[in-house]
Amino acid sequence: MSEWLKRPYKVVYIHVSEDDLKKRLALRQEKEKRADDDLDAIALRFERFKEHTVPAIEFFRKEGTLVEVSGEHPIEDVHVAVMQALKLV
């Protein structure tokens, strides 16, 4: 086992549904006209997330170091949830 895996650590995964993310990105695209928020770019980001990030999430879940927090709430509530999940408050 790698040395860094022996140290106590937590990995925070702020989960937001794909539908909610698509809505948020569409709103941001509408307001900010960002080129990286067009439908093709969004689809590519979700594809890359599933390809690269989901396996990492599963790895840390199996290791017992993953802390999952819902990101489908106001920013302040998500912050509090992360702090509580990490037992920092």
C-alpha positions, -999 to +999 in steps of 0.1 A: +000+000+000+013+035-008+025+056+021-001+083+014-029+057+018-017+049+053-024+084+065-059+093+078-077+114+052-111+120+037-122+127+002-152+150-001-176+143-030-203+170-034-229+151-053-253+170-077-276+151-100-268+153-137-302+169-144-296+197-119-261+203-132-274+206-168-299+232-156-272+251-137-249+251-167-277+261-191-285+291-168-248+300-166-245+298-204-275+320-208-261+346-184-224+345-192-223+332-228-194+309-219-182+288-248-174+259-225-211+257-214-226+248-248-244+214-251-215+196-268-190+208-241-214+198-213-219+164-228-181+159-231-176+170-195-202+144-183-185+117-204-151+126-189-166+126-154-180+091-158-148+079-174-123+093-150-139+106-118-165+079-111-138+052-108-119+074-083-151+080-063-157+042-062-121+036-051-124+060-022-158+047-013-144+012-010-114+025+010-139+040+034-125+075+030-152+090+009-175+116+024-206+123+003-225+156+006-255+167-014-247+198-034-283+204-043-288+230-016-278+266-012-240+272-010-241+280+027-260+248+035-235+227+015-206+243+033-222+235+067-228+199+055-192+195+044-179+209+077-202+185+097-193+155+076-156+162+083-164+167+120-150+202+119-179+218+136 
